[in-house]
Amino acid sequence: MKTSSEKNLSSLVGLIDTLAPLNNKFRTAKDSIEKIETLWELGRMIDGYLSRHNLKLHEVLYQIYDPHSTIKKSYITRDVGSYSYRIFKYFKNKEDIGKRLAGLKSYSLFREAVPLIFNEKYNLSEEDKFELMRVITSGGDPKLLITRVRKRKKEILPIRNPRNQRSEEFDEEKLYLRNILAKLENFYKTNKVLPEKEVVFGLEKNKEFFVIILMALASDSFLDKTDDIDIKALDDNQKRLLAIVKSNNLRRARFRKWVMNSTELLRIAEAIHSLRNKDNYANFKNKFIDTEK
């Protein structure tokens, strides 16, 4: 008889096997409406899994896309999972997508508008959301409309008091991570394919350890993975980051608030992990570059 843990792993593998064809269909589809409809289906599957196992969305997304998983590899990123779930929750049924988005010429334009539609921090009224939908389905030049949507986001993004009186305690770590990110962005921009020579970025001995540290900083779900890290293989910057991981919830939360949020940390981790082979690099490259602002 299977244990509870074994049943959960089996169920997760089944979910990934179900989502994989939809993920492939989404990535290969040329039509923007077809892409969004496919994401809706993907979101429906995730929603059902959440209900059956009483889990939160971020917990499932981390389980689905775990670069270090020895159970089942998945190319379904957290971004795709998050978008699909929110699309499923927003549109009552799949047929509603074609009706409400008729005229949409670009999936990238829809994705640019997603935060305004789904993210509560923008606090758009239903009237404003209706106007936004009218704009993105107007049939105009997608590039011009994307610029218009980005401008709109900047205009209404809430002004916050960051309360960062102690943020300077992470200045060295922030400089280090921003430097790594800049190097990665430049590399992905200038290399269409992964070079034969190993790419290290000063991480000759500890790329995989560094990825684990970044993932643990991003989410407590990965804390246990840091137990096997060889501290001797880390440089001083990475040792400081590991110390933050090993500290407490409050300090990790401050780090994510003042230095880098979970999405940014995982973006770096995925970018480094994708340097392992040509297929990983090719699959991740366009997404990585496309998320730059």
Backbone bond lengths (Angstrom), bond angles and torsions (degrees), N, CA, C in turn:
res aa  C-N    CA-C-N  psi(-1)  N-CA   C-N-CA  omega(-1)  CA-C   N-CA-C  phi
1 M - - - 1.463 - - 1.531 110.16 -
2 K 1.338 116.27 136.27 1.452 120.90 -178.74 1.518 111.19 -73.88
3 T 1.349 115.00 142.14 1.457 119.80 174.44 1.519 109.22 -75.47
4 S 1.346 116.11 169.78 1.469 120.69 178.77 1.520 110.60 -60.40
5 S 1.349 116.23 -40.79 1.466 120.72 179.69 1.515 111.36 -63.48
6 E 1.342 116.36 -42.68 1.464 120.82 179.92 1.527 111.18 -64.96
7 K 1.333 116.18 -38.01 1.461 120.15 178.03 1.522 111.07 -64.70
8 N 1.339 116.67 -40.24 1.465 120.82 179.16 1.521 111.13 -64.23
9 L 1.345 116.25 -42.74 1.464 120.17 178.95 1.521 110.66 -63.84
10 S 1.321 115.93 -42.23 1.464 120.87 179.36 1.523 110.42 -63.08
11 S 1.323 115.77 -40.44 1.459 120.50 179.52 1.521 110.88 -66.75
12 L 1.337 117.02 -39.44 1.463 121.23 178.76 1.526 110.59 -64.75
13 V 1.313 116.79 -43.35 1.467 120.95 177.43 1.527 109.60 -59.78
14 G 1.321 116.16 -42.28 1.465 120.30 178.61 1.515 111.64 -62.33
15 L 1.337 116.21 -39.86 1.467 120.06 178.15 1.521 110.81 -63.31
16 I 1.330 117.04 -46.40 1.463 121.25 179.94 1.528 110.70 -61.22
17 D 1.336 116.56 -42.29 1.474 120.57 178.58 1.527 111.25 -62.27
18 T 1.338 116.50 -33.56 1.464 121.00 179.28 1.528 111.16 -74.67
19 L 1.329 115.79 -38.68 1.458 119.95 -176.50 1.529 113.17 -78.06
20 A 1.320 117.16 -28.15 1.473 120.78 -173.63 1.533 113.63 -55.22
21 P 1.354 119.63 -48.21 1.466 118.82 179.51 1.537 112.42 -62.59
22 L 1.349 116.45 -35.73 1.458 119.65 178.19 1.523 110.62 -67.90
23 N 1.326 116.45 -38.71 1.463 120.61 177.67 1.527 110.76 -63.00
24 N 1.328 116.12 -42.05 1.469 120.46 177.92 1.529 111.03 -64.34
25 K 1.325 115.58 -41.79 1.468 120.21 179.24 1.528 110.28 -63.22
26 F 1.327 116.17 -42.70 1.469 120.39 178.43 1.527 111.05 -59.51
27 R 1.307 117.47 -45.09 1.471 121.29 -175.11 1.525 112.78 -72.13
28 T 1.311 117.29 -27.03 1.469 119.67 -177.75 1.525 113.16 -96.14
29 A 1.325 117.40 -15.47 1.468 120.30 -178.73 1.522 111.14 -65.39
30 K 1.308 116.92 138.24 1.465 122.12 179.11 1.528 111.50 -94.25
31 D 1.293 116.48 -32.32 1.462 121.57 -177.33 1.528 110.38 -79.87
32 S 1.329 116.41 130.86 1.466 120.77 -175.96 1.524 112.22 -64.24
33 I 1.324 117.64 -39.85 1.467 120.59 179.66 1.526 110.27 -65.28
34 E 1.320 116.77 -41.32 1.467 120.44 178.31 1.527 110.70 -61.44
35 K 1.330 116.22 -39.59 1.458 120.12 178.02 1.529 111.04 -60.09
36 I 1.310 116.21 -47.21 1.467 121.06 -176.72 1.523 110.65 -69.09
37 E 1.328 116.86 -37.93 1.467 120.25 176.94 1.533 110.61 -63.71
38 T 1.326 116.08 -38.50 1.461 120.04 178.19 1.526 110.88 -66.45
39 L 1.327 116.38 -39.80 1.465 119.85 175.96 1.523 110.61 -63.14
40 W 1.327 117.12 -37.68 1.467 120.75 177.66 1.527 110.27 -58.58
41 E 1.328 116.43 -44.42 1.463 120.96 178.25 1.528 110.39 -62.88
42 L 1.317 115.94 -42.15 1.453 120.53 179.32 1.533 110.36 -62.53
43 G 1.335 115.70 -42.02 1.462 121.16 178.36 1.521 112.16 -64.10
44 R 1.326 115.99 -35.59 1.471 120.49 178.58 1.530 110.15 -63.23
45 M 1.327 116.69 -40.99 1.466 120.55 178.56 1.530 111.13 -65.02
46 I 1.330 116.34 -42.24 1.464 120.41 179.68 1.523 110.55 -65.26
47 D 1.323 116.38 -40.72 1.461 120.66 179.75 1.531 111.00 -61.60
48 G 1.306 116.04 -41.55 1.462 119.69 178.56 1.524 111.42 -63.61
49 Y 1.328 115.90 -39.51 1.468 120.72 179.46 1.525 110.81 -66.26
50 L 1.326 116.53 -41.03 1.466 120.98 177.87 1.527 110.76 -59.44
51 S 1.312 115.65 -44.05 1.466 120.61 -178.22 1.523 111.52 -65.98
52 R 1.321 116.55 -42.34 1.471 120.44 -177.18 1.521 112.42 -67.48
53 H 1.344 116.01 -33.34 1.467 119.28 -173.44 1.527 113.13 -110.63
54 N 1.328 117.10 5.03 1.466 121.74 176.46 1.531 111.23 53.60
55 L 1.320 116.13 50.67 1.462 121.87 -179.03 1.519 110.21 -114.97
56 K 1.332 115.45 163.07 1.457 121.29 174.00 1.523 109.19 -93.10
57 L 1.331 114.77 157.29 1.465 119.51 -174.58 1.528 112.22 -57.09
58 H 1.339 117.34 -48.36 1.465 118.77 -175.11 1.528 111.40 -63.46
59 E 1.332 117.49 -30.87 1.466 120.09 178.73 1.528 110.68 -65.29
60 V 1.318 116.30 -43.26 1.464 120.66 -179.52 1.533 110.94 -69.26
61 L 1.329 116.93 -40.11 1.467 119.75 -179.31 1.515 111.46 -63.74
62 Y 1.335 117.46 -37.66 1.460 120.78 176.80 1.527 110.82 -66.67
63 Q 1.331 116.15 -37.64 1.466 119.80 179.51 1.523 111.45 -69.00
64 I 1.332 115.82 -39.07 1.462 119.90 -178.61 1.527 111.08 -66.15
65 Y 1.346 115.58 -44.52 1.468 118.06 -178.65 1.521 109.54 -112.83
66 D 1.305 116.19 86.40 1.460 123.08 176.82 1.524 107.73 -120.49
67 P 1.350 117.57 103.44 1.465 120.41 -176.82 1.525 113.92 -57.59
68 H 1.331 117.09 -21.47 1.459 120.45 -176.82 1.517 112.93 -101.68
69 S 1.319 116.65 8.83 1.453 119.69 -178.75 1.525 110.89 -64.44
70 T 1.323 115.56 134.92 1.468 120.46 175.27 1.528 110.30 -101.60
71 I 1.334 116.20 0.74 1.460 120.97 -177.24 1.525 111.29 -92.28
72 K 1.339 116.31 -52.66 1.465 120.56 -176.65 1.529 109.76 -157.23
73 K 1.313 117.09 119.60 1.456 121.29 177.62 1.530 109.43 -77.64
74 S 1.326 114.96 141.35 1.457 119.56 179.84 1.519 109.32 -137.89
75 Y 1.324 115.76 139.78 1.461 120.99 176.10 1.527 110.95 -103.29
76 I 1.312 115.98 18.65 1.459 121.00 178.77 1.523 107.98 -89.62
77 T 1.313 117.55 102.44 1.461 121.52 -173.61 1.525 111.26 -73.49
78 R 1.329 115.01 163.63 1.460 120.24 178.04 1.523 111.57 -62.72
79 D 1.336 116.87 -35.90 1.461 120.01 179.12 1.526 110.85 -60.90
80 V 1.325 115.97 -47.98 1.465 120.32 -179.81 1.527 110.15 -62.36
81 G 1.326 116.54 -43.77 1.452 120.08 179.30 1.516 112.61 -62.26
82 S 1.328 115.77 -42.29 1.469 120.67 -179.30 1.522 111.23 -67.15
83 Y 1.339 117.40 -46.57 1.463 121.05 178.91 1.529 110.41 -59.94
84 S 1.336 115.41 -45.12 1.463 119.01 -175.31 1.525 110.95 -63.54
85 Y 1.313 117.22 -41.56 1.461 120.82 -179.37 1.524 110.85 -63.76
86 R 1.325 116.76 -43.37 1.462 120.63 -178.84 1.530 111.77 -70.21
87 I 1.318 115.96 -34.50 1.468 119.85 175.75 1.532 109.65 -64.35
88 F 1.333 116.56 -42.87 1.469 120.60 178.92 1.531 110.71 -61.59
89 K 1.330 116.55 -40.36 1.459 120.15 -178.73 1.527 112.25 -72.53
90 Y 1.337 116.73 -28.00 1.464 120.46 -175.33 1.528 112.14 -81.90
91 F 1.330 116.71 -44.53 1.461 121.09 -179.00 1.533 110.00 -92.89
92 K 1.316 116.60 127.21 1.462 121.29 -174.88 1.521 111.78 -62.16
93 N 1.324 116.33 -36.00 1.459 120.40 177.16 1.521 108.75 -151.61
94 K 1.317 115.85 166.79 1.463 119.88 -175.17 1.524 111.69 -65.39
95 E 1.310 117.15 -33.58 1.470 120.43 -179.20 1.529 111.44 -65.13
96 D 1.322 116.23 -27.85 1.461 121.52 -179.19 1.525 111.77 -64.92
97 I 1.333 116.62 -25.49 1.471 121.32 -177.78 1.525 110.74 -64.71
98 G 1.332 116.02 -50.21 1.459 119.57 -179.65 1.513 112.76 -62.22
99 K 1.338 116.43 -35.10 1.464 120.50 -179.84 1.529 111.47 -69.83
100 R 1.332 116.57 -46.77 1.467 120.69 -174.02 1.526 113.48 -80.42
101 L 1.336 116.32 -23.07 1.463 119.36 -177.50 1.531 112.50 -110.14
102 A 1.306 117.37 15.09 1.469 120.14 177.19 1.524 109.01 -56.51
103 G 1.319 116.25 128.56 1.461 120.19 -177.98 1.519 112.95 104.93
104 L 1.335 117.16 -13.26 1.463 120.77 178.36 1.524 109.66 -67.77
105 K 1.331 116.79 126.38 1.459 120.85 -176.89 1.527 113.59 -101.97
106 S 1.325 116.60 -14.96 1.460 118.89 -171.71 1.522 111.02 -143.84
107 Y 1.336 115.92 127.79 1.458 119.79 174.33 1.527 110.51 -65.48
108 S 1.338 117.08 -35.78 1.471 120.76 179.17 1.528 110.81 -60.15
109 L 1.327 116.45 -36.12 1.465 120.69 177.64 1.533 109.83 -65.88
110 F 1.324 116.71 -44.02 1.463 120.05 177.59 1.525 110.86 -61.04
111 R 1.325 116.05 -44.08 1.472 120.25 -179.24 1.524 111.18 -63.17
112 E 1.318 116.74 -35.54 1.467 120.68 178.08 1.528 110.55 -65.29
113 A 1.330 115.69 -32.15 1.464 119.84 -178.20 1.527 112.83 -85.91
114 V 1.333 116.88 -14.41 1.462 121.40 -176.22 1.531 113.68 -53.19
115 P 1.341 119.60 -47.10 1.478 118.09 179.80 1.525 113.00 -58.01
116 L 1.318 117.19 -39.71 1.459 120.33 179.67 1.525 111.62 -65.35
117 I 1.313 115.95 -33.30 1.464 120.36 -178.37 1.530 111.62 -80.82
118 F 1.342 116.15 -41.07 1.460 120.30 -170.06 1.529 114.89 -103.49
119 N 1.326 117.71 -26.86 1.462 120.21 -172.14 1.531 111.04 -87.29
120 E 1.315 116.35 121.62 1.458 120.95 -175.33 1.531 113.04 -67.55
121 K 1.333 117.54 -20.30 1.464 118.52 -177.27 1.530 112.06 -65.48
122 Y 1.336 117.29 -21.73 1.467 119.93 177.19 1.531 111.93 -82.38
123 N 1.322 115.75 -20.22 1.465 121.41 172.04 1.529 112.96 52.67
124 L 1.328 116.34 44.80 1.466 119.75 178.56 1.526 110.53 -76.02
125 S 1.313 115.67 139.61 1.459 120.62 174.34 1.525 108.23 -74.60
126 E 1.320 116.51 164.75 1.460 120.54 177.75 1.522 110.72 -61.72
127 E 1.326 116.15 -33.44 1.462 120.52 177.71 1.526 110.46 -65.13
128 D 1.340 116.61 -42.52 1.465 121.00 178.87 1.527 110.76 -65.85
129 K 1.325 116.21 -39.45 1.462 119.65 178.73 1.530 110.59 -65.31
130 F 1.324 116.22 -38.81 1.465 120.31 177.94 1.530 109.77 -62.10
131 E 1.323 116.85 -42.61 1.459 121.01 179.61 1.524 110.48 -65.35
132 L 1.332 117.00 -39.61 1.464 120.68 178.23 1.524 110.45 -62.78
133 M 1.314 117.06 -43.21 1.460 120.45 178.20 1.527 110.47 -62.96
134 R 1.317 116.40 -37.04 1.463 120.30 178.40 1.526 110.26 -63.55
135 V 1.328 116.35 -39.36 1.465 121.07 -178.87 1.523 111.16 -66.32
136 I 1.335 117.44 -48.67 1.475 119.35 -174.20 1.531 112.05 -74.01
137 T 1.344 117.40 -16.34 1.472 120.11 177.66 1.525 111.85 -104.83
138 S 1.324 116.64 15.25 1.466 120.70 -176.28 1.519 113.59 -74.89
139 G 1.345 116.44 -14.48 1.458 120.00 179.98 1.513 113.57 85.29
140 G 1.344 117.23 8.16 1.456 121.03 179.29 1.519 112.57 -75.93
141 D 1.330 116.03 179.02 1.459 122.60 179.99 1.534 108.82 -60.66
142 P 1.343 118.79 118.53 1.471 121.19 -176.99 1.528 113.37 -56.64
143 K 1.333 117.56 -38.71 1.466 120.20 -178.51 1.526 111.04 -63.79
144 L 1.323 116.04 -42.75 1.465 119.95 179.05 1.531 110.74 -67.04
145 L 1.333 116.08 -38.68 1.458 119.83 -179.96 1.527 111.71 -69.39
146 I 1.344 117.00 -36.14 1.467 120.65 176.27 1.525 110.23 -61.37
147 T 1.333 116.05 -43.33 1.468 120.60 177.71 1.530 110.53 -61.59
148 R 1.309 115.84 -39.90 1.471 120.73 179.61 1.530 111.24 -65.26
149 V 1.324 116.98 -42.06 1.462 121.13 -179.99 1.528 110.34 -66.71
150 R 1.335 116.70 -41.85 1.470 119.79 178.82 1.532 111.30 -62.08
151 K 1.302 115.46 -39.80 1.466 119.78 177.76 1.517 110.54 -63.03
152 R 1.327 115.28 -41.04 1.464 120.08 179.63 1.524 111.10 -62.71
153 K 1.324 116.79 -40.35 1.461 121.02 179.06 1.522 111.26 -62.35
154 K 1.315 116.10 -42.43 1.465 119.83 179.84 1.519 111.68 -66.12
155 E 1.314 115.95 -32.46 1.468 120.12 -178.58 1.525 112.49 -69.20
156 I 1.329 116.32 -34.27 1.469 118.10 -172.69 1.518 114.37 -109.70
157 L 1.347 117.79 -1.91 1.463 119.75 178.45 1.516 109.63 -58.44
158 P 1.319 118.16 125.18 1.464 120.44 -176.76 1.525 112.88 -58.00
159 I 1.330 116.45 139.12 1.460 121.74 174.86 1.518 107.89 -83.42
160 R 1.322 115.90 127.31 1.453 119.54 -175.08 1.522 111.69 -118.13
161 N 1.311 115.22 151.48 1.455 121.47 169.55 1.521 107.19 -90.56
162 P 1.339 118.59 107.04 1.461 120.52 -170.87 1.525 115.00 -70.04
163 R 1.329 118.11 -16.68 1.459 120.53 -178.81 1.518 111.11 48.67
164 N 1.319 115.77 54.13 1.458 120.20 -173.21 1.525 112.62 -108.82
165 Q 1.330 115.30 37.93 1.452 118.52 -176.43 1.535 112.70 -57.50
166 R 1.322 117.65 -29.01 1.464 120.75 -177.29 1.518 112.71 -107.97
167 S 1.321 117.36 12.80 1.460 120.24 -175.05 1.525 112.56 -65.99
168 E 1.341 116.85 -21.04 1.458 119.50 -178.56 1.525 112.00 -65.26
169 E 1.327 118.39 -14.72 1.465 120.35 179.58 1.526 111.29 -66.17
170 F 1.338 117.29 -17.13 1.455 121.28 -179.69 1.534 112.48 -109.00
171 D 1.314 118.01 16.84 1.470 120.67 -174.52 1.524 112.25 -58.37
172 E 1.324 117.75 -44.57 1.472 120.31 -178.14 1.529 111.19 -65.10
173 E 1.319 116.04 -42.77 1.462 119.74 179.60 1.534 110.73 -64.96
174 K 1.330 116.23 -39.06 1.462 120.76 179.32 1.522 110.85 -63.27
175 L 1.332 116.81 -45.29 1.464 121.39 179.19 1.527 110.56 -61.59
176 Y 1.313 116.35 -42.82 1.467 121.74 -179.72 1.527 111.34 -61.57
177 L 1.332 116.99 -48.94 1.458 120.81 -177.62 1.524 111.86 -68.04
178 R 1.327 116.96 -39.20 1.466 119.90 178.18 1.526 110.50 -64.36
179 N 1.306 116.70 -34.92 1.464 120.95 178.67 1.534 110.33 -67.57
180 I 1.337 115.93 -44.46 1.468 120.22 177.31 1.526 110.43 -60.84
181 L 1.342 116.60 -44.77 1.460 121.23 -179.47 1.529 111.10 -61.61
182 A 1.335 116.86 -42.85 1.465 120.70 179.87 1.530 110.89 -62.07
183 K 1.318 116.73 -41.18 1.467 120.86 178.80 1.526 110.85 -64.38
184 L 1.320 115.57 -42.22 1.470 119.68 179.52 1.524 111.35 -64.57
185 E 1.319 116.76 -44.93 1.462 120.71 -179.56 1.524 110.78 -61.47
186 N 1.322 116.94 -42.55 1.464 120.96 178.73 1.526 110.72 -64.59
187 F 1.336 116.10 -40.93 1.462 119.94 -179.87 1.522 111.56 -64.19
188 Y 1.329 117.18 -47.50 1.459 120.86 -178.72 1.537 111.32 -65.77
189 K 1.316 116.78 -31.30 1.468 120.06 178.08 1.522 111.95 -68.81
190 T 1.324 116.28 -39.09 1.467 120.82 -170.80 1.524 114.20 -95.68
191 N 1.327 118.29 -6.09 1.465 121.10 -179.29 1.521 110.58 -122.91
192 K 1.317 116.01 108.09 1.463 120.78 -179.82 1.522 111.58 -67.91
193 V 1.331 115.34 -33.79 1.464 120.71 177.00 1.523 108.45 -128.53
194 L 1.302 116.13 161.64 1.462 120.95 -179.44 1.531 109.68 -73.55
195 P 1.332 118.27 123.93 1.468 120.74 179.61 1.526 111.44 -63.13
196 E 1.334 115.40 157.44 1.459 120.17 179.18 1.519 110.82 -66.21
197 K 1.342 116.41 -36.52 1.464 120.87 -179.51 1.526 110.03 -72.15
198 E 1.323 116.19 136.41 1.463 120.37 -178.00 1.521 111.30 -61.33
199 V 1.324 115.17 136.86 1.458 122.27 178.58 1.519 108.19 -97.95
200 V 1.346 117.26 126.83 1.465 118.63 -172.40 1.524 114.15 -122.21
201 F 1.332 118.77 -34.26 1.467 121.89 -179.15 1.531 112.11 54.44
202 G 1.332 116.21 38.49 1.452 118.90 -179.09 1.513 112.93 77.67
203 L 1.335 116.99 14.13 1.465 121.32 -177.61 1.532 110.20 -116.66
204 E 1.337 115.71 43.20 1.454 120.22 -172.06 1.530 113.85 -54.83
205 K 1.337 116.40 -41.69 1.460 120.07 -171.86 1.527 114.04 -105.24
206 N 1.320 116.21 -7.47 1.456 115.60 -165.27 1.527 114.98 -141.78
207 K 1.324 117.17 27.85 1.466 118.34 -178.91 1.521 112.38 -56.64
208 E 1.327 116.86 -46.60 1.467 119.69 -176.96 1.530 111.28 -69.23
209 F 1.321 117.46 -36.33 1.465 120.08 175.94 1.528 110.21 -63.01
210 F 1.321 115.80 -41.11 1.464 120.85 -179.10 1.532 110.59 -64.14
211 V 1.318 116.32 -40.74 1.468 120.76 177.94 1.527 110.27 -60.46
212 I 1.317 116.71 -43.10 1.473 120.76 179.07 1.527 110.66 -62.42
213 I 1.324 117.55 -41.80 1.473 121.90 178.82 1.522 110.13 -60.73
214 L 1.330 116.44 -45.75 1.464 120.58 -179.99 1.526 111.22 -62.14
215 M 1.321 116.66 -41.84 1.461 120.52 -179.57 1.533 110.85 -66.19
216 A 1.333 116.38 -38.37 1.465 120.18 179.13 1.523 111.59 -70.26
217 L 1.336 116.76 -32.95 1.459 119.79 174.29 1.523 110.61 -66.47
218 A 1.321 115.79 -34.27 1.464 120.62 -177.52 1.518 112.30 -75.71
219 S 1.319 116.98 -35.82 1.470 119.82 -175.80 1.521 110.80 -150.72
220 D 1.319 116.26 135.25 1.465 121.26 176.99 1.524 111.87 -63.79
221 S 1.327 117.33 -14.91 1.468 120.92 178.81 1.526 111.77 -60.29
222 F 1.341 116.85 -22.19 1.461 120.94 -175.60 1.529 113.18 -105.39
223 L 1.313 118.21 7.83 1.466 120.98 -176.11 1.526 112.62 -58.22
224 D 1.330 116.99 -40.80 1.462 119.31 -176.36 1.521 112.76 -66.27
225 K 1.331 117.31 -21.08 1.461 120.64 -179.84 1.533 112.08 -70.23
226 T 1.333 117.01 -18.67 1.469 120.37 -178.13 1.522 112.43 -78.80
227 D 1.323 118.41 -9.25 1.468 120.68 -177.02 1.521 112.56 -64.86
228 D 1.326 116.77 -26.93 1.467 120.48 -176.38 1.527 113.09 -95.66
229 I 1.322 117.52 7.58 1.461 120.23 -179.49 1.526 110.52 -72.52
230 D 1.318 115.96 133.88 1.472 122.15 175.48 1.527 108.25 -85.21
231 I 1.318 116.63 103.70 1.469 120.96 -175.66 1.528 111.20 -60.35
232 K 1.315 117.53 -31.38 1.466 120.66 -178.77 1.527 112.02 -64.28
233 A 1.316 116.44 -22.70 1.470 120.44 -178.81 1.521 112.76 -82.90
234 L 1.341 117.69 -8.80 1.458 121.97 -175.79 1.519 111.75 -90.43
235 D 1.337 116.34 149.46 1.456 119.14 171.58 1.529 108.77 -86.75
236 D 1.329 116.68 178.71 1.466 120.35 -174.08 1.527 112.31 -62.10
237 N 1.336 116.51 -39.08 1.470 119.84 179.56 1.521 111.16 -63.16
238 Q 1.316 116.16 -43.32 1.459 120.62 -178.33 1.524 111.13 -70.09
239 K 1.324 116.88 -33.22 1.468 120.04 176.51 1.527 110.64 -64.21
240 R 1.334 116.36 -38.30 1.463 119.56 178.15 1.536 110.60 -66.38
241 L 1.318 115.86 -40.17 1.468 119.62 177.81 1.530 111.13 -64.64
242 L 1.334 115.98 -40.83 1.465 119.73 178.56 1.530 110.64 -64.56
243 A 1.325 116.44 -36.14 1.465 120.17 177.94 1.526 110.89 -62.46
244 I 1.327 116.34 -36.78 1.473 120.23 177.11 1.524 109.69 -66.75
245 V 1.335 116.07 -41.74 1.468 120.60 177.19 1.528 110.53 -57.38
246 K 1.331 116.05 -41.28 1.461 121.38 -174.40 1.531 112.74 -84.24
247 S 1.337 118.45 -1.20 1.460 120.92 -174.37 1.530 111.76 -77.57
248 N 1.315 117.55 -96.03 1.463 120.82 -179.72 1.524 109.97 -155.79
249 N 1.321 116.21 170.42 1.466 121.44 -176.53 1.520 112.61 -58.60
250 L 1.344 116.15 -41.45 1.463 120.64 -177.18 1.512 111.28 -62.77
251 R 1.324 117.20 -44.75 1.467 119.90 -178.16 1.527 110.75 -68.47
252 R 1.308 117.46 -39.09 1.468 119.55 177.50 1.537 110.51 -64.87
253 A 1.324 116.38 -38.32 1.467 120.28 178.48 1.526 110.67 -65.08
254 R 1.332 117.21 -41.20 1.464 120.78 176.84 1.518 111.14 -62.32
255 F 1.324 115.41 -40.57 1.469 119.42 178.88 1.524 110.35 -60.73
256 R 1.332 117.04 -46.00 1.470 120.13 -179.54 1.520 111.71 -66.33
257 K 1.315 117.23 -27.30 1.458 120.88 -179.81 1.528 111.63 -81.19
258 W 1.323 116.67 -41.31 1.459 120.67 -172.05 1.525 114.58 -95.95
259 V 1.325 116.81 -24.27 1.474 119.66 -174.89 1.523 111.42 -110.87
260 M 1.314 116.86 -64.89 1.465 121.57 179.91 1.512 109.21 -149.10
261 N 1.328 116.61 137.36 1.457 119.37 176.70 1.528 110.54 -80.44
262 S 1.303 116.04 174.05 1.469 121.02 -175.82 1.522 112.48 -59.54
263 T 1.323 116.67 -40.07 1.462 120.40 -178.84 1.524 111.00 -62.41
264 E 1.330 117.11 -43.74 1.467 120.90 179.93 1.520 111.51 -66.32
265 L 1.326 116.71 -42.64 1.465 120.65 179.63 1.523 110.83 -62.15
266 L 1.331 116.40 -43.82 1.461 120.29 -179.94 1.523 111.23 -69.84
267 R 1.318 116.36 -29.12 1.466 120.54 177.40 1.527 109.95 -63.95
268 I 1.333 117.10 -43.12 1.462 120.67 177.63 1.529 109.91 -66.12
269 A 1.339 115.98 -43.98 1.465 119.97 -179.24 1.528 111.04 -59.53
270 E 1.315 116.79 -45.11 1.466 120.51 -179.97 1.518 111.34 -66.30
271 A 1.340 116.76 -37.70 1.463 120.46 -179.97 1.528 110.94 -64.15
272 I 1.323 116.85 -40.65 1.468 120.54 178.76 1.526 110.30 -70.66
273 H 1.314 115.94 -44.90 1.464 120.05 -179.48 1.530 111.14 -61.26
274 S 1.318 117.10 -33.49 1.466 121.52 -177.75 1.519 113.09 -73.77
275 L 1.334 117.13 -5.57 1.462 120.85 176.51 1.525 111.94 -81.60
276 R 1.325 117.02 1.28 1.460 120.36 -175.80 1.524 112.68 -72.97
277 N 1.337 117.56 -36.19 1.462 119.08 179.14 1.521 110.52 -153.32
278 K 1.316 116.13 167.40 1.463 122.30 -172.23 1.525 112.32 -65.19
279 D 1.326 117.14 -38.37 1.467 119.98 -178.95 1.526 110.89 -65.75
280 N 1.337 116.28 -46.57 1.465 119.74 177.67 1.524 110.63 -58.85
281 Y 1.328 115.57 -42.65 1.461 120.99 -178.68 1.527 110.62 -62.23
282 A 1.320 115.76 -47.76 1.470 120.38 -178.53 1.521 111.72 -63.36
283 N 1.337 116.82 -40.69 1.462 120.63 -178.66 1.524 112.30 -66.88
284 F 1.330 116.20 -33.00 1.467 120.27 -173.55 1.524 112.85 -94.14
285 K 1.331 118.07 -23.82 1.459 122.12 -169.53 1.529 113.64 -55.70
286 N 1.320 117.56 -53.84 1.467 120.08 -176.06 1.523 112.10 -62.74
287 K 1.305 116.64 -39.78 1.459 120.39 177.92 1.519 110.70 -62.92
288 F 1.318 116.91 -43.97 1.464 121.81 -177.36 1.522 111.51 -62.86
289 I 1.323 116.29 -47.06 1.458 120.42 -179.54 1.514 111.22 -69.79
290 D 1.340 116.99 -37.27 1.464 121.32 -176.33 1.520 112.49 -67.88
291 T 1.354 118.02 -23.25 1.457 120.36 -178.94 1.514 112.76 -85.24
292 E 1.345 117.86 -4.36 1.460 120.12 177.16 1.520 110.28 -71.64
293 K 1.291 115.40 146.65 1.464 120.49 178.96 1.526 108.76 -118.20
